[in-house]
């Protein structure tokens, strides 16, 4: 089965993380609608990202705005106002994307402005890494079974 364009989009971004990626977790939960697609964390911080993909973004006369559900917008705005790092990253043609932060995802962009703001997917990966840093790798001596931990 072929993956959805949105899935292919974030998988391409993940390939640009290199050998020191952040921790990432897909957050699909049908019982808690609105949670963003991906959670990232690393030694510098964490980030929640909702991924969207529009193959026609930046072309024609149509203004571009991520197609978020009311629950997605509510979840993202709520966490943003709590001081969390959240973003909507919208991919488009030519393996380019626009990063929307701080509630910017509610403002439609003119096609020419989308083209000006869009960056290559490798730069999106670098942006994520700049926020999160690489994941912490637990040393082997600390990652054994719980039975090996000293009693408190």
Buried (B, 14 or more C-beta within 10 A) or exposed (E): EEEEEBBEBBEBBBEBBEEEBBBBEEBEEEEEEBBBBBBBBBEEBBBBBBBBBBEEBBBEEBEBBBEBEEEBBEBBBEBBEEEEBBBBBBBBBEBBBBBBEEBBBEEEBEBEBBBEBBEEBBBBBBBBBEBBBBBEEEEEEEEEEEEEEEEE
